[in-house]
Amino acid sequence: MNERIAERVLNVGLTYVENESTVRDVAKKLKVSKSTVHKDLRERLPKLNPSLYRTAEEILIRNTEERAIRGGQATKEYWEKRRGDLLG
């Protein structure tokens, strides 16, 4: 792995863990794609810094679980509003 990529991977990992951010937030902040952030976190970070990866993985898992909850809540709110519009 070239030095520039390794530096970016560590920066992505540290930013993600320090801020307990989402992949989207880190991508926006570091001006890279979500795919790059995800690949850096899942594939490259374990090779460079296993300890940081384990911490990042916990946040990734939590964010995935919360995303499902947020999606369900958004759907519920959408249909409640839609029902109110149709009845009102």
DSSP file (Angstrom, degrees, kcal/mol; ACC not computed):
  #  RESIDUE AA STRUCTURE BP1 BP2  ACC     N-H-->O    O-->H-N    N-H-->O    O-->H-N    TCO  KAPPA ALPHA  PHI   PSI    X-CA   Y-CA   Z-CA
    1    1 A M              0   0    0      0, 0.0     2,-0.0     0, 0.0     0, 0.0   0.000 360.0 360.0 360.0 132.8    0.0    0.0    0.0
    2    2 A N     >  -     0   0    0      1,-0.1     4,-2.4     4,-0.0     3,-0.2  -0.332 360.0-112.2 -74.6 159.6    1.5    3.3   -0.9
    3    3 A E  H  > S+     0   0    0      1,-0.2     4,-2.3     2,-0.2     5,-0.2   0.840 113.7  54.5 -61.5 -37.7    2.2    5.9    1.8
    4    4 A R  H  > S+     0   0    0      2,-0.2     4,-2.0     1,-0.2    -1,-0.2   0.908 111.2  45.1 -64.4 -42.3   -0.5    8.4    0.7
    5    5 A I  H  > S+     0   0    0     -3,-0.2     4,-2.8     2,-0.2    -2,-0.2   0.917 111.5  52.5 -67.8 -43.2   -3.2    5.7    0.8
    6    6 A A  H  X S+     0   0    0     -4,-2.4     4,-2.2     1,-0.2    -2,-0.2   0.907 109.7  49.5 -59.7 -41.8   -2.0    4.4    4.2
    7    7 A E  H  X S+     0   0    0     -4,-2.3     4,-2.1    -5,-0.2    -1,-0.2   0.912 111.7  48.5 -63.7 -42.0   -2.1    8.0    5.6
    8    8 A R  H  X S+     0   0    0     -4,-2.0     4,-3.0     2,-0.2    -2,-0.2   0.913 109.2  53.2 -63.6 -43.1   -5.6    8.5    4.3
    9    9 A V  H  X S+     0   0    0     -4,-2.8     4,-2.7     1,-0.2    -2,-0.2   0.926 111.1  45.5 -59.5 -46.4   -6.8    5.1    5.8
   10   10 A L  H  X S+     0   0    0     -4,-2.2     4,-2.7     2,-0.2    -1,-0.2   0.891 113.1  50.9 -64.6 -38.5   -5.5    6.1    9.2
   11   11 A N  H  X S+     0   0    0     -4,-2.1     4,-2.5     2,-0.2     5,-0.2   0.909 110.9  48.4 -64.5 -42.5   -7.1    9.5    8.9
   12   12 A V  H  X S+     0   0    0     -4,-3.0     4,-2.6     2,-0.2    -2,-0.2   0.940 113.4  47.8 -61.1 -47.9  -10.4    8.0    7.9
   13   13 A G  H  X S+     0   0    0     -4,-2.7     4,-2.3    -5,-0.2     5,-0.2   0.921 114.1  45.3 -61.2 -46.1  -10.2    5.5   10.8
   14   14 A L  H  X S+     0   0    0     -4,-2.7     4,-3.0     2,-0.2     5,-0.3   0.914 114.2  48.4 -65.4 -43.2   -9.3    8.2   13.4
   15   15 A T  H  X S+     0   0    0     -4,-2.5     4,-1.8    -5,-0.2     6,-0.4   0.920 112.8  49.0 -62.4 -43.7  -12.0   10.6   12.1
   16   16 A Y  H  X>S+     0   0    0     -4,-2.6     5,-1.2    -5,-0.2     4,-0.7   0.917 118.0  38.8 -62.4 -45.3  -14.6    7.9   12.2
   17   17 A V  H  <5S+     0   0    0     -4,-2.3     3,-0.3    -5,-0.2    -2,-0.2   0.917 114.5  51.3 -74.9 -44.8  -13.7    6.8   15.7
   18   18 A E  H  <5S+     0   0    0     -4,-3.0    -2,-0.2     1,-0.2    -1,-0.2   0.885 123.0  30.4 -62.2 -39.4  -13.1   10.2   17.3
   19   19 A N  H  <5S-     0   0    0     -4,-1.8    -1,-0.2    -5,-0.3    -2,-0.2   0.492  96.7-133.5 -96.8  -4.7  -16.3   11.7   16.1
   20   20 A E  T  <5 +     0   0    0     -4,-0.7    -3,-0.2    -3,-0.3    -4,-0.1   0.923  53.3 167.1  44.9  48.4  -18.3    8.4   16.1
   21   21 A S      < -     0   0    0     -5,-1.2     2,-0.3    -6,-0.4    42,-0.1  -0.037  38.6-104.8 -81.1-179.4  -19.5    9.6   12.7
   22   22 A T     >  -     0   0    0      1,-0.1     4,-2.2    -3,-0.1     5,-0.2  -0.688  33.4-109.3 -99.7 163.9  -21.3    8.0    9.9
   23   23 A V  H  > S+     0   0    0     -2,-0.3     4,-2.5     1,-0.2     5,-0.2   0.904 121.3  54.0 -58.2 -41.2  -19.5    6.9    6.7
   24   24 A R  H  > S+     0   0    0      1,-0.2     4,-2.4     2,-0.2    -1,-0.2   0.914 107.3  49.2 -59.6 -45.6  -21.3    9.7    4.9
   25   25 A D  H  > S+     0   0    0      1,-0.2     4,-2.5     2,-0.2    -1,-0.2   0.910 112.6  47.1 -62.9 -43.2  -20.1   12.3    7.4
   26   26 A V  H  X S+     0   0    0     -4,-2.2     4,-2.7     2,-0.2    -1,-0.2   0.915 111.3  51.7 -65.5 -42.5  -16.5   11.2    7.1
   27   27 A A  H  X>S+     0   0    0     -4,-2.5     5,-2.0    -5,-0.2     4,-0.9   0.925 112.5  45.5 -59.7 -45.2  -16.6   11.1    3.4
   28   28 A K  H  <5S+     0   0    0     -4,-2.4     3,-0.4     3,-0.2    -1,-0.2   0.922 114.2  48.4 -64.2 -44.5  -18.0   14.6    3.2
   29   29 A K  H  <5S+     0   0    0     -4,-2.5    -2,-0.2     1,-0.2    -1,-0.2   0.892 119.5  37.1 -64.6 -41.5  -15.4   15.9    5.7
   30   30 A L  H  <5S-     0   0    0     -4,-2.7    -1,-0.2    -5,-0.2    -2,-0.2   0.439 107.6-123.2 -93.8  -0.2  -12.4   14.3    4.0
   31   31 A K  T  <5S+     0   0    0     -4,-0.9     2,-0.3    -3,-0.4    -3,-0.2   0.917  70.7 117.3  57.9  48.4  -13.8   14.9    0.5
   32   32 A V      < -     0   0    0     -5,-2.0    -1,-0.2    -6,-0.2    -2,-0.1  -0.850  69.5 -86.8-131.2 170.7  -13.7   11.3   -0.6
   33   33 A S     >  -     0   0    0     -2,-0.3     4,-2.1     1,-0.1     5,-0.2  -0.361  29.3-118.8 -78.6 160.1  -16.5    8.9   -1.7
   34   34 A K  H  > S+     0   0    0      1,-0.2     4,-2.7     2,-0.2     5,-0.2   0.870 116.8  56.7 -61.8 -36.4  -18.5    6.8    0.7
   35   35 A S  H  > S+     0   0    0      2,-0.2     4,-2.7     1,-0.2    -1,-0.2   0.896 105.9  49.6 -62.6 -40.5  -17.2    3.8   -1.1
   36   36 A T  H  > S+     0   0    0      2,-0.2     4,-2.9     1,-0.2    -1,-0.2   0.931 111.7  48.0 -64.2 -45.5  -13.6    4.8   -0.4
   37   37 A V  H  X S+     0   0    0     -4,-2.1     4,-2.6     2,-0.2    -2,-0.2   0.932 113.6  47.6 -60.6 -45.8  -14.4    5.4    3.3
   38   38 A H  H  X S+     0   0    0     -4,-2.7     4,-2.9     2,-0.2     5,-0.3   0.925 113.7  46.5 -63.3 -45.1  -16.1    2.0    3.5
   39   39 A K  H  X>S+     0   0    0     -4,-2.7     4,-2.6     1,-0.2     5,-1.5   0.909 112.6  51.0 -64.2 -41.6  -13.3    0.2    1.7
   40   40 A D  I  <>S+     0   0    0     -4,-2.9     5,-2.8    -5,-0.2    -2,-0.2   0.923 115.6  42.1 -60.4 -43.9  -10.7    1.9    3.9
   41   41 A L  I  <5S+     0   0    0     -4,-2.6    -2,-0.2    -5,-0.2    -1,-0.2   0.917 123.8  34.5 -70.6 -43.4  -12.5    1.0    7.1
   42   42 A R  I  <5S+     0   0    0     -4,-2.9    -3,-0.2    -5,-0.2    -2,-0.2   0.850 132.7  17.6 -84.3 -36.0  -13.4   -2.6    6.2
   43   43 A E  I  <5S+     0   0    0     -4,-2.6     4,-0.4    -5,-0.3    -3,-0.2   0.830 128.4  33.8-108.4 -41.1  -10.4   -3.8    4.1
   44   44 A R  I >><S+     0   0    0     -5,-1.5     4,-1.5    -4,-0.1     3,-0.7   0.880 107.8  60.1 -90.2 -39.7   -7.4   -1.6    4.6
   45   45 A L  H 3><S+     0   0    0     -5,-2.8     4,-3.3    -6,-0.3     8,-0.3   0.871  97.5  59.5 -60.9 -40.0   -7.6   -0.5    8.2
   46   46 A P  H 34 S+     0   0    0      0, 0.0    -1,-0.2     0, 0.0    -2,-0.1   0.851 108.3  46.9 -58.3 -31.7   -7.5   -4.0    9.7
   47   47 A K  H <4 S+     0   0    0     -3,-0.7    -2,-0.2    -4,-0.4    -3,-0.1   0.846 119.9  37.8 -76.7 -34.3   -4.1   -4.5    8.0
   48   48 A L  H  < S+     0   0    0     -4,-1.5    -3,-0.2     1,-0.2    -1,-0.1   0.886 137.0   4.2 -85.1 -41.6   -2.7   -1.1    9.2
   49   49 A N     X  -     0   0    0     -4,-3.3     4,-2.3    -5,-0.2    -1,-0.2  -0.662  59.0-179.2-150.1  84.9   -4.1   -0.8   12.7
   50   50 A P  H  > S+     0   0    0      0, 0.0     4,-2.2     0, 0.0     5,-0.1   0.836  85.4  54.6 -57.8 -35.4   -6.1   -3.8   14.0
   51   51 A S  H  > S+     0   0    0      2,-0.2     4,-1.5     1,-0.2     5,-0.1   0.938 110.2  44.7 -65.6 -46.8   -6.8   -2.1   17.3
   52   52 A L  H  > S+     0   0    0      1,-0.2     4,-2.6     2,-0.2    -1,-0.2   0.880 111.0  56.4 -63.8 -37.8   -8.3    1.0   15.6
   53   53 A Y  H  X S+     0   0    0     -4,-2.3     4,-3.0    -8,-0.3    -2,-0.2   0.916 102.8  53.6 -60.4 -43.9  -10.3   -1.3   13.3
   54   54 A R  H  X S+     0   0    0     -4,-2.2     4,-1.6     1,-0.2    -1,-0.2   0.901 111.6  45.7 -60.2 -40.4  -11.9   -3.1   16.1
   55   55 A T  H  X S+     0   0    0     -4,-1.5     4,-1.5     2,-0.2    -1,-0.2   0.927 114.0  48.3 -66.7 -44.5  -13.2    0.2   17.6
   56   56 A A  H  X S+     0   0    0     -4,-2.6     4,-2.6     1,-0.2    -2,-0.2   0.874 107.3  56.8 -63.0 -37.5  -14.3    1.3   14.2
   57   57 A E  H  X S+     0   0    0     -4,-3.0     4,-2.6     1,-0.2    -1,-0.2   0.889 102.8  54.1 -63.5 -39.3  -16.1   -2.0   13.6
   58   58 A E  H  X S+     0   0    0     -4,-1.6     4,-2.3     1,-0.2    -1,-0.2   0.911 111.2  45.7 -59.9 -41.7  -18.2   -1.5   16.7
   59   59 A I  H  X S+     0   0    0     -4,-1.5     4,-2.9     2,-0.2    -2,-0.2   0.901 110.6  53.5 -68.9 -40.7  -19.3    1.9   15.5
   60   60 A L  H  X S+     0   0    0     -4,-2.6     4,-2.1     2,-0.2    -2,-0.2   0.922 110.8  46.7 -58.3 -44.6  -20.0    0.5   12.0
   61   61 A I  H  X S+     0   0    0     -4,-2.6     4,-2.2     2,-0.2    -2,-0.2   0.931 113.2  48.2 -64.6 -45.7  -22.2   -2.3   13.5
   62   62 A R  H  X S+     0   0    0     -4,-2.3     4,-2.7     1,-0.2    -2,-0.2   0.920 111.5  50.2 -61.7 -43.4  -24.1    0.2   15.8
   63   63 A N  H  X S+     0   0    0     -4,-2.9     4,-2.2     1,-0.2    -1,-0.2   0.876 109.2  52.1 -63.6 -36.6  -24.7    2.6   12.9
   64   64 A T  H  X S+     0   0    0     -4,-2.1     4,-1.4    -5,-0.2    -1,-0.2   0.918 111.5  46.5 -64.6 -43.0  -26.0   -0.2   10.7
   65   65 A E  H  X S+     0   0    0     -4,-2.2     4,-1.4     1,-0.2    -2,-0.2   0.917 113.8  47.9 -65.0 -43.1  -28.5   -1.2   13.5
   66   66 A E  H  X S+     0   0    0     -4,-2.7     4,-3.0     1,-0.2     5,-0.2   0.846 104.8  60.5 -67.4 -33.5  -29.5    2.4   14.1
   67   67 A R  H  X S+     0   0    0     -4,-2.2     4,-2.5     1,-0.2    -1,-0.2   0.898 103.4  50.7 -61.1 -40.1  -30.0    2.9   10.3
   68   68 A A  H  X S+     0   0    0     -4,-1.4     4,-2.0     2,-0.2    -1,-0.2   0.901 112.0  47.1 -64.3 -40.5  -32.6    0.2   10.2
   69   69 A I  H  X S+     0   0    0     -4,-1.4     4,-2.4     2,-0.2    -2,-0.2   0.932 112.4  49.0 -66.4 -45.7  -34.5    1.8   13.2
   70   70 A R  H  X S+     0   0    0     -4,-3.0     4,-2.6     1,-0.2    -2,-0.2   0.889 110.3  52.1 -61.5 -39.1  -34.3    5.3   11.6
   71   71 A G  H  X S+     0   0    0     -4,-2.5     4,-2.1    -5,-0.2    -1,-0.2   0.912 110.5  47.3 -63.6 -42.7  -35.6    3.9    8.3
   72   72 A G  H  X S+     0   0    0     -4,-2.0     4,-2.3     2,-0.2    -2,-0.2   0.899 112.4  49.6 -65.2 -40.6  -38.5    2.3   10.0
   73   73 A Q  H  X S+     0   0    0     -4,-2.4     4,-2.6     2,-0.2    -2,-0.2   0.907 109.7  51.2 -64.9 -42.3  -39.3    5.4   11.9
   74   74 A A  H  X S+     0   0    0     -4,-2.6     4,-2.3     1,-0.2    -1,-0.2   0.897 110.5  49.2 -62.5 -40.3  -39.2    7.6    8.7
   75   75 A T  H  X S+     0   0    0     -4,-2.1     4,-2.3     2,-0.2     5,-0.2   0.918 110.7  50.2 -64.8 -43.3  -41.6    5.2    7.0
   76   76 A K  H  X S+     0   0    0     -4,-2.3     4,-2.2     1,-0.2    -2,-0.2   0.931 112.0  47.2 -60.2 -46.4  -44.0    5.3   10.0
   77   77 A E  H  X S+     0   0    0     -4,-2.6     4,-2.4     1,-0.2     5,-0.2   0.888 109.8  54.4 -63.8 -39.2  -43.9    9.1   10.0
   78   78 A Y  H  X S+     0   0    0     -4,-2.3     4,-2.7     1,-0.2    -1,-0.2   0.944 111.6  43.1 -58.7 -49.6  -44.4    9.2    6.2
   79   79 A W  H  X S+     0   0    0     -4,-2.3     4,-2.4     2,-0.2    -1,-0.2   0.835 111.7  53.6 -71.3 -32.0  -47.6    7.1    6.4
   80   80 A E  H  X S+     0   0    0     -4,-2.2     4,-2.2    -5,-0.2    -1,-0.2   0.931 113.3  43.8 -64.7 -44.1  -49.0    8.9    9.4
   81   81 A K  H  X S+     0   0    0     -4,-2.4     4,-2.5     2,-0.2    -2,-0.2   0.927 113.8  50.3 -64.8 -44.8  -48.6   12.2    7.6
   82   82 A R  H  X S+     0   0    0     -4,-2.7     4,-2.1    -5,-0.2    -2,-0.2   0.901 110.5  49.7 -61.5 -41.5  -50.0   10.8    4.4
   83   83 A R  H  X S+     0   0    0     -4,-2.4     4,-2.1     1,-0.2    -1,-0.2   0.910 110.7  50.2 -64.1 -42.0  -53.0    9.3    6.3
   84   84 A G  H  X S+     0   0    0     -4,-2.2     4,-2.2     1,-0.2    -2,-0.2   0.887 109.9  50.6 -62.8 -39.7  -53.6   12.7    7.9
   85   85 A D  H  < S+     0   0    0     -4,-2.5    -1,-0.2     1,-0.2    -2,-0.2   0.880 111.7  47.7 -65.0 -38.4  -53.5   14.5    4.6
   86   86 A L  H  < S+     0   0    0     -4,-2.1    -2,-0.2    -5,-0.2    -1,-0.2   0.851 119.3  38.5 -72.3 -34.3  -56.0   12.0    3.1
   87   87 A L  H  <        0   0    0     -4,-2.1    -2,-0.2     1,-0.2    -1,-0.2   0.757 360.0 360.0 -85.7 -25.5  -58.4   12.3    6.0
   88   88 A G     <        0   0    0     -4,-2.2    -1,-0.2    -5,-0.2    -2,-0.2   0.455 360.0 360.0 -96.1 360.0  -58.0   16.0    6.6
